[in-house]
Amino acid sequence: MPSNPLKSLLSVRDPNLRCVFVTGAGISAESGIPTFRGPEGYWTVGSRNYTPAEIGTWAHFQRAPEQVWCWYLFRRRACNAAQPNPGHLALVDLERHLQGQFTLITQNVDGVHLRAGNSRARTLEVHGNGDHMRVGRGYERIVPIPEGVPYCERGDEELPGPARSRLTVDGQLARPHILWFDEYYEERLHRSTTALKHAAQTGLFVTVGSSGSTNLPLQAAAEAARNGAVMIDINPNDNAFSRFVQGYERGLWLQGSASLWLPKLAELLGAQPAPEAD
Ligand code: APR
């Protein structure tokens, strides 16, 4: 490996290089939102009665919809309290710099990328958004969760009455706008085809803070590799993407946190940090 492999990988880039960034729970870990599969992760710790991976299913929503809501309203408190960290902010700088050549595919439903300043147009929330719910006969209509819906203190308590009434539309309890374990990606709801299209055309593909346990990001990586993209994984721990990039000629694992490496990468790509607000 050359002395600065990151620089030499990127030196081959042309000014029209398209860049796709894929983020997972790890980028928000430094903003205080637990990951799913880490030692303190939601899927690791679980609730008293169910593991969250059992709760996060359409099948369980049909059996016990209020319990499912309660789990998401518990998690929503941590998501809404989280502030963007330097990793999120670097992605905002990158979008401002790269404009139409920038795409962000996120598995996170915490909404932090949008709150940090990334645009809705270029942020593909492929697993949904925890500030939204779906209503209608086939739960096809995405609407914001109304103001004033209380959080749940625990993931497995009763759904408070005020929450139930505010989440009910035309006599029907809405569902969270979250892609569950027993569901498929759909372009209309998750912009999944758009995500794969961008991956297939990209020259740089960067995964950040993901274990690589879900389908679409892995498929997107395969598309990008087929296009000969430079592939970078940012993650302190070994994972499916770090293993992939290490076996790929134009790949690099930046072992460390998102808040360490994303600002460095943004600088190398020519993005300037936004001026500090007064
Ligand atoms: N910076 C970068 N990566 C980090 C950091 C950090 N500061 N801290 C932890 N990580 C890494 C972990 O090493 C791990 O590889 O973040 C990853 C988190 O993995 P998961 O918890 O599996 O999260 P993610 O890959 O986003 O999960 C994908 O699975 O449960 C579903 O729908 C849910 O969107 C979620 C999907």
Boltz pocket constraint, residues with backbone or C-beta under 6 A from the ligand:
constraints:
  - pocket:
      binder: B
      contacts: [[A, 23], [A, 24], [A, 25], [A, 26], [A, 27], [A, 29], [A, 30], [A, 35], [A, 36], [A, 37], [A, 38], [A, 41], [A, 43], [A, 107], [A, 108], [A, 127], [A, 179], [A, 208], [A, 209], [A, 210], [A, 211], [A, 212], [A, 213], [A, 214], [A, 234], [A, 235], [A, 236], [A, 237], [A, 238], [A, 239], [A, 256], [A, 257], [A, 258], [A, 259]]
      max_distance: 6.0
